[in-house]
Amino acid sequence: MSQMIRSYKDAPALVAKVEEGLEIPFRWEPGTTSLAEALEESRRFWQAPGGAMAPGFVDALNRSLSELVQAGLERDSVQVG
C-alpha cells in the first residue's frame, strides 16, 4: 500500500533518500566512467525496491518514456554535433 505524504516533515527518511539521489549526478567523474554508466547508477538508485520512487510511479515513467521513443522523439530530436 502506498503512503500519502502531505508534508516533507511527515517522512524525513524519504526526504533524505531523495536528497541522496539528487547528489548522484554531481559525483560523476567522466575520466573514470561513461555517461551511460553514470545514468545507469542513477536509474538503479531511483528504481530499486525501497528506493525513493514508488513502484507505480516507476512503471508509469517507463511507459511514458517508451511512448516517446515509439513516437520518434529520440530520432527527431537535436543530436550532438
C-alpha positions as CSV (number, residue, x, y, z in Angstrom):
1,M,0.0,0.0,0.0
2,S,1.3,3.4,-0.9
3,Q,1.7,6.2,1.7
4,M,0.5,9.7,1.0
5,I,2.8,12.3,2.3
6,R,1.3,15.7,2.9
7,S,4.5,17.4,4.0
8,Y,8.2,16.7,3.9
9,K,8.0,16.8,7.7
10,D,5.9,13.6,7.6
11,A,8.7,11.5,6.1
12,P,12.2,12.7,6.8
13,A,13.8,9.4,5.8
14,L,12.2,9.7,2.3
15,V,13.4,13.3,2.0
16,A,16.9,12.2,2.9
17,K,16.7,9.4,0.2
18,V,15.6,12.0,-2.4
19,E,18.4,14.3,-1.4
20,E,20.9,11.5,-1.8
21,G,19.6,10.7,-5.3
22,L,19.9,14.3,-6.3
23,E,23.6,14.3,-5.4
24,I,24.4,11.3,-7.7
25,P,25.0,13.4,-10.9
26,F,27.5,15.6,-9.1
27,R,29.6,12.5,-8.2
28,W,30.1,11.5,-11.8
29,E,33.7,11.6,-12.9
30,P,33.9,11.5,-16.8
31,G,37.5,10.3,-16.7
32,T,36.6,7.1,-14.9
33,T,33.1,6.2,-16.0
34,S,31.0,6.7,-19.1
35,L,27.8,8.8,-19.1
36,A,25.8,5.6,-19.8
37,E,27.3,4.0,-16.6
38,A,26.5,7.1,-14.6
39,L,23.0,7.2,-15.8
40,E,22.6,3.5,-15.1
41,E,23.8,4.1,-11.5
42,S,21.2,6.8,-11.1
43,R,18.4,4.7,-12.6
44,R,19.2,1.8,-10.3
45,F,19.2,4.2,-7.3
46,W,15.8,5.7,-8.1
47,Q,14.1,2.5,-9.3
48,A,15.4,0.0,-6.8
49,P,12.9,-1.7,-4.5
50,G,12.6,0.5,-1.5
51,G,14.1,3.4,-3.4
52,A,12.9,7.0,-3.5
53,M,10.3,6.4,-6.2
54,A,7.2,4.3,-5.7
55,P,6.9,1.3,-8.0
56,G,3.7,2.6,-9.6
57,F,5.5,5.8,-10.5
58,V,8.5,3.9,-12.0
59,D,6.1,1.9,-14.1
60,A,4.3,5.0,-15.3
61,L,7.5,6.7,-16.1
62,N,8.8,3.7,-18.1
63,R,5.6,3.6,-20.1
64,S,5.8,7.3,-20.9
65,L,9.4,7.0,-22.0
66,S,8.6,4.0,-24.2
67,E,5.7,6.0,-25.9
68,L,8.1,9.0,-26.5
69,V,10.6,6.7,-28.2
70,Q,7.9,5.0,-30.3
71,A,6.7,8.4,-31.4
72,G,10.2,9.1,-32.7
73,L,11.2,11.8,-30.3
74,E,14.6,10.3,-29.9
75,R,15.1,10.1,-33.6
76,D,13.8,13.5,-34.4
77,S,15.5,15.5,-31.6
78,V,18.5,17.6,-32.0
79,Q,21.6,15.4,-32.0
80,V,25.1,16.1,-30.5
81,G,27.4,17.7,-33.1
